[in-house]
Amino acid sequence: MGKMIKAKIKKWGNSYGIVIPKETMDSENLKENEEVEFMIVKPTNVLRETFGMLKGKLKKPTAQMMREMDRELYPEDYKDD
């Protein structure tokens, strides 16, 4: 399944990169130049963003938010939509 890690983006010449800690390389049995996949997730205040607490009211109906979250979390279940 993989492992969630936090990393900072570093500038390398004209590009940017993310350093994978040695402990993660070892525990996931990763090797240099091995291809990996990763998901970029920016930290946010999930409750405030999801429920629109800035104005003290919901921005969307709960059922709609749940459907949107399901589609985002389980896209394979919604390929035919």
N, C-alpha and C positions, 0 to 999 in steps of 0.2 A: 504493500500500500504506500509506503513512503513515510516521510517524517516532516513535520512542520518546523521550520527554523525561521529566525528573524535575521535579516542581513541588511547592511547598508549598501547603497549603490555607490561605486567608486568610479572616478574618471580615469581611464587608461588611454592616453594619447587622444585620438579623435573618437574613441568609443567609451562605453561604460560597461562595468562588470559587477558581478556579485560574488563575494568570497564565500565558499562553502567551508565551514570549520572542519578541521582534521578529524575531530571526534565523529562528525556526521559522515565524512568520507569512509571512516573505518567501520562505523556501525551499520552503514548501508552497503558496505562492500563496493564502493565506487572507485573507479580508476581514472587517472588523468586521460583526457581526450574522450572519455566515454560520453555518449549522448544521453541527456536526461531531459525530462519534461518538468516544467514547474508552472505554478499559477501565481500571478502577481496580485496581492491583496494589500491595499493601502489601509492602514489602521483608521477606523472612524468611530464615532460614537453611534453604534448600531441602533440603540433604542431611540435616540433623538432623530436620527435619519429615517428610520423605518416608520416611526409613529408620529412624526411631526410635532414633537413636544415644544417647539419654539413658541407656538401660539396656543398651546394647551388643548389642541384638538387634532383628531386624526385627519390626514390628508387623503387617505383612500379607505374604502371599506375593508374590514379585516379579511373577508373571504377573498377579495382581489389581491391583497398583499400576500396571503398564503399561497394562492395560485402562482403568483410571480416568483415567490421564493422556491416553490417546488420546481418550477421550470428552470430556474437558475441552478438549483442543487442537483436535479435529476434530469438533465436535458435528454438523455436517452429515452425517457418515458414520454417525451413530447415531440418526437421527430416528425410525426404525421399531422401536427397541428397546422 
